[in-house]
């Protein structure tokens, strides 16, 4: 799929632990890990909103459309 999840990059930029974000959003650490790896088929808008609020970012900072999903480049 050409949508690449860059949540791990934003977590590193903000110096936030996945565990803390998962707790704030209200999802398990396991589900946060799957989301970070891009192994989910979808994400609820309210979950995305909570992530963006906590990380002070936009959805486009987390989700990138790439024609080559392996490289993450358009």
C-alpha positions as CSV (number, residue, x, y, z in Angstrom):
1,X,0.0,0.0,0.0
2,X,1.4,3.4,-0.9
3,X,0.5,5.0,2.5
4,X,3.5,5.1,4.8
5,X,3.1,5.7,8.5
6,X,5.8,7.9,9.9
7,X,4.7,7.9,13.5
8,X,8.0,6.7,14.8
9,X,9.8,9.7,13.2
10,X,7.4,12.1,14.9
11,X,7.8,10.4,18.2
12,X,11.5,10.8,17.9
13,X,11.3,14.4,17.0
14,X,9.0,15.2,19.9
15,X,11.0,12.9,22.3
16,X,7.9,11.0,23.3
17,X,7.7,7.4,24.2
18,X,5.2,5.1,22.5
19,X,4.0,4.0,25.9
20,X,3.0,7.6,26.9
21,X,1.3,8.3,23.6
22,X,-0.7,5.0,23.8
23,X,-1.8,5.8,27.3
24,X,-3.0,9.3,26.3
25,X,-4.8,8.1,23.2
26,X,-6.4,5.2,25.0
27,X,-5.0,2.3,23.0
28,X,-2.7,-0.6,24.0
29,X,1.0,-0.5,23.5
30,X,0.6,-3.5,21.2
31,X,-1.8,-1.6,19.0
32,X,0.5,1.5,19.1
33,X,3.3,-0.7,17.9
34,X,1.2,-2.1,15.0
35,X,0.3,1.5,14.0
36,X,3.9,2.6,14.1
37,X,4.9,-0.3,11.9
38,X,2.1,0.5,9.4
39,X,0.5,-3.0,10.0
40,X,-3.0,-1.7,10.5
41,X,-5.7,-1.4,7.8
42,X,-7.1,1.8,9.2
43,X,-7.2,4.3,12.0
44,X,-10.2,6.1,13.5
45,X,-10.3,9.8,13.0
46,X,-10.7,10.4,16.7
47,X,-7.5,8.3,17.4
48,X,-5.6,10.3,14.7
49,X,-6.9,13.5,16.3
50,X,-5.7,12.5,19.8
51,X,-2.3,11.5,18.4
52,X,-2.0,14.8,16.5
53,X,-3.1,16.8,19.6
54,X,-0.5,15.1,21.8
55,X,2.3,15.4,19.3
56,X,1.3,18.9,18.2
57,X,1.4,17.9,14.5
58,X,-0.8,17.5,11.4
59,X,-2.0,14.1,10.0
60,X,0.3,14.8,7.0
61,X,3.2,14.6,9.4
62,X,2.3,11.1,10.2
63,X,0.9,9.7,7.0
64,X,2.7,10.0,3.7
65,X,1.6,8.9,0.2
66,X,4.6,7.2,-1.5
67,X,4.6,5.5,-4.9
68,X,7.5,3.3,-3.6
69,X,6.4,2.2,-0.1
70,X,9.8,0.5,0.6
71,X,11.7,3.8,0.4
72,X,8.9,6.1,1.7
73,X,9.5,8.4,-1.2
74,X,7.0,9.8,-3.7
